[in-house]
Amino acid sequence: MLFAMQQNEGPLSRLRRDHERLVLDLLRKQGPMTRGELGGLCGLSRTTLYDIISALVASGAVVTSVPQSAHRGRGRPVERLTLNPQAGQAIGIDFARRAVHVAVVNVAHEIVGTASETHGSEMSEDKRVDVAQRLVGRLTGGALRLGALGAIGVGVVGPVGRPGEEAGLGHNGDTLAALVRERFEVPVLVDNNTRLAALAESTWGAATGEQDVLYLRLSHGVGGGLVVGGALHRGAEGLSGEFGHITVDPEGAPCGCGGTGCLETVASVGAVLGAYRAQGGRADDVPALIEAIASGDARASSVVSEAGARVGSVLAAVCNAIGPAVIVVGGELAALGRALTEPVERALSANILPVSRWRMSLRPAELGEAGAALGGIALVLHESPLLTHYPAESKPEEKA
Amino acid sequence: MLFAMQQNEGPLSRLRRDHERLVLDLLRKQGPMTRGELGGLCGLSRTTLYDIISALVASGAVVTSVPQSAHRGRGRPVERLTLNPQAGQAIGIDFARRAVHVAVVNVAHEIVGTASETHGSEMSEDKRVDVAQRLVGRLTGGALRLGALGAIGVGVVGPVGRPGEEAGLGHNGDTLAALVRERFEVPVLVDNNTRLAALAESTWGAATGEQDVLYLRLSHGVGGGLVVGGALHRGAEGLSGEFGHITVDPEGAPCGCGGTGCLETVASVGAVLGAYRAQGGRADDVPALIEAIASGDARASSVVSEAGARVGSVLAAVCNAIGPAVIVVGGELAALGRALTEPVERALSANILPVSRWRMSLRPAELGEAGAALGGIALVLHESPLLTHYPAESKPEEKA
């Protein structure tokens, strides 16, 4: 089992996880306290609480200490329970097509650092995990301690298996995840890296604190992700957020997906640059296109404007269907700024249910290329704060 | 507070609800048992368990009994706790534009019955609640007992407020919900009735047991609802499932929503009948159109086929974005059967991400006009199995 385990678990194991989360939440919010104080607040039986605390201490998530003042009194000094400040380092790794991105956060969920390294598209999976390990070592200064909050969230290119599905069915990321688990000796959660970038933007980025977020990535491919009710949305078969493959022109160009006239055929980096060159413009990359617009080249503006209109109409359709509060636009093309977002907003506004117009906010992504790696961490924090209690190869015990 | 209350509650009250659900689940699955047996299974402290059981008994959800055999022994006979078979009647009411639909289920979640009554579009809200009350009385033979599982789920036309939002902000359904609460003296949950039909189809209908369902209703209006991960999806502002207002033709007809060329302008009952009549056909309603197709009128088939193609392309866009497992098509036009679903499936297949084609299943709705009323019940069962513990006017107490 490489994937999240809380699916399909019984009410009792779910309750146990809730208990553990409650204990950690209380320690985080109320500070250090004794077992007795904790018992008074959480409403759990002594036996249950003892079990939970033992597991948390054993995993390194919680440490016990005796306050100096307690030694002065009579009798056995009372231990206090504290969250282990060293325990919470969480790691996210994004295995992009030609780069490895790594991010690390501490127990307070503050970003300790991010690092990236590009590589050739043919590099073996084993070598790519070497790169990840080196980057993690650099960020943590060799002092990495994966405690109770420490699983690793891994982003991979392309669709992944159904959440909770057994690994080894040939899904993207199976091998990478297995390698990461071997090297770091912790459980690994895997998801599509664009989807993880969506989760990261709603956790640390442009849509921080928003519960319903649509993230669109306009890059060499066009894709995205949805956060629904604060959680990453995956769809029935792990295929969702495929905004790039929504048809915008049934008579359009063939798409790499096998379809015809997908958004990706008109709004990817390659499509936009190609359309500009077809009009006699010269630009090999997005910065050159930005320069052309800045220098007043009307062809460049018009090409970007047309792509933006297509993007806006697709966003409107998706917004009518699912009603997000915020749209975040990332990827290389987002660097075009207002030249892109103005036509996007115009088409969005023209095609969205009028009553929704004022409710929608379009924002540029904030996390850049480290987004998906940070999303890996967000995945771990959202979905498995206590995953290391359950060794990667076995299921949580039911208490019944 | 007319709306669901579990949003924004703290971890402690959420935990209390989980505890209550656990106790009810254990009684439902394991049958009658003593407090001691229950305590051994659920892991709660005596105090917590005592509180939970007292509340459940006080609300009528759980009854105590002493088995005959227990009287024979010495000492005080041991009471056993049982789910109250009379307590679980749950009611759903759909206040449609020109009809009231009511559905009742028992504690085993079996449908006891459904009933409907049509009325003029001008009938006052007070009178419509009279109708509902009469229908409920008829279905329950006057023996209605709203126990612990009994809140009432109410469906209304149009968007409702944000879940958990205070009532009285002028949202659709505020008055109706308040009236129902007064008459039946129970908490009331409100949602859009088309969305409730979606939930009902995934609970008792064409998509029973499915976690990710797209429901499309092709009627005088075109709308729908989404079930995401087993729960009703609402969107950030209570606006989602507005498939009828996705643009299919930017040059098209003006739509009632204020937009242009929405799906509703080409795939509603009125639009399809209108297109047929524009070609010289004669049909005032869907049955007449069905007859025309059956009699081999190519104009009728072609009109339905064109509408179906539009529907399919919209469904493909939404499926690419959110990846449901099942699409359920309901509403009057669904009666067209294969004449409609074949062109829908063709367009869906042509426009959906090729890798998703074989994963998608399109099914006719099964619950008919009672769907939204049943959805009201599903809403209550999904979202507030214990809502009557918390009187409608006050918030649940936090135990901290």
Chai-1 contact restraints between the chains, C-beta under 6 A:
chainA,res_idxA,chainB,res_idxB,connection_type,confidence,min_distance_angstrom,max_distance_angstrom,comment,restraint_id
A,P11,B,L22,contact,1.0,0.0,6.0,A-B,restraint_1
A,P11,B,D25,contact,1.0,0.0,6.0,A-B,restraint_2
A,L15,B,L22,contact,1.0,0.0,6.0,A-B,restraint_3
A,D18,B,D18,contact,1.0,0.0,6.0,A-B,restraint_4
A,L22,B,P11,contact,1.0,0.0,6.0,A-B,restraint_5
A,L22,B,L15,contact,1.0,0.0,6.0,A-B,restraint_6
A,D25,B,P11,contact,1.0,0.0,6.0,A-B,restraint_7
A,G43,B,T48,contact,1.0,0.0,6.0,A-B,restraint_8
A,S45,B,S45,contact,1.0,0.0,6.0,A-B,restraint_9
A,T48,B,G43,contact,1.0,0.0,6.0,A-B,restraint_10
A,D212,B,A236,contact,1.0,0.0,6.0,A-B,restraint_11
A,V228,B,V228,contact,1.0,0.0,6.0,A-B,restraint_12
A,G235,B,I322,contact,1.0,0.0,6.0,A-B,restraint_13
A,G235,B,G323,contact,1.0,0.0,6.0,A-B,restraint_14
A,A236,B,D212,contact,1.0,0.0,6.0,A-B,restraint_15
A,A236,B,G323,contact,1.0,0.0,6.0,A-B,restraint_16
A,A236,B,P324,contact,1.0,0.0,6.0,A-B,restraint_17
A,A236,B,A325,contact,1.0,0.0,6.0,A-B,restraint_18
A,E237,B,R359,contact,1.0,0.0,6.0,A-B,restraint_19
A,L239,B,G323,contact,1.0,0.0,6.0,A-B,restraint_20
A,L239,B,S356,contact,1.0,0.0,6.0,A-B,restraint_21
A,S240,B,I322,contact,1.0,0.0,6.0,A-B,restraint_22
A,S240,B,G323,contact,1.0,0.0,6.0,A-B,restraint_23
A,E242,B,N320,contact,1.0,0.0,6.0,A-B,restraint_24
A,E242,B,L353,contact,1.0,0.0,6.0,A-B,restraint_25
A,H245,B,N320,contact,1.0,0.0,6.0,A-B,restraint_26
A,H245,B,L353,contact,1.0,0.0,6.0,A-B,restraint_27
A,I246,B,A317,contact,1.0,0.0,6.0,A-B,restraint_28
A,I246,B,N320,contact,1.0,0.0,6.0,A-B,restraint_29
A,T247,B,N351,contact,1.0,0.0,6.0,A-B,restraint_30
A,C257,B,L353,contact,1.0,0.0,6.0,A-B,restraint_31
A,C257,B,P354,contact,1.0,0.0,6.0,A-B,restraint_32
A,G258,B,P354,contact,1.0,0.0,6.0,A-B,restraint_33
A,A317,B,I246,contact,1.0,0.0,6.0,A-B,restraint_34
A,A317,B,A317,contact,1.0,0.0,6.0,A-B,restraint_35
A,V318,B,A321,contact,1.0,0.0,6.0,A-B,restraint_36
A,N320,B,E242,contact,1.0,0.0,6.0,A-B,restraint_37
A,N320,B,H245,contact,1.0,0.0,6.0,A-B,restraint_38
A,N320,B,I246,contact,1.0,0.0,6.0,A-B,restraint_39
A,A321,B,V318,contact,1.0,0.0,6.0,A-B,restraint_40
A,I322,B,G235,contact,1.0,0.0,6.0,A-B,restraint_41
A,I322,B,S240,contact,1.0,0.0,6.0,A-B,restraint_42
A,G323,B,G235,contact,1.0,0.0,6.0,A-B,restraint_43
A,G323,B,A236,contact,1.0,0.0,6.0,A-B,restraint_44
A,G323,B,L239,contact,1.0,0.0,6.0,A-B,restraint_45
A,G323,B,S240,contact,1.0,0.0,6.0,A-B,restraint_46
A,P324,B,A236,contact,1.0,0.0,6.0,A-B,restraint_47
A,A325,B,A236,contact,1.0,0.0,6.0,A-B,restraint_48
A,N351,B,T247,contact,1.0,0.0,6.0,A-B,restraint_49
A,L353,B,E242,contact,1.0,0.0,6.0,A-B,restraint_50
A,L353,B,H245,contact,1.0,0.0,6.0,A-B,restraint_51
A,L353,B,C257,contact,1.0,0.0,6.0,A-B,restraint_52
A,P354,B,C257,contact,1.0,0.0,6.0,A-B,restraint_53
A,P354,B,G258,contact,1.0,0.0,6.0,A-B,restraint_54
A,S356,B,L239,contact,1.0,0.0,6.0,A-B,restraint_55
A,R359,B,E237,contact,1.0,0.0,6.0,A-B,restraint_56
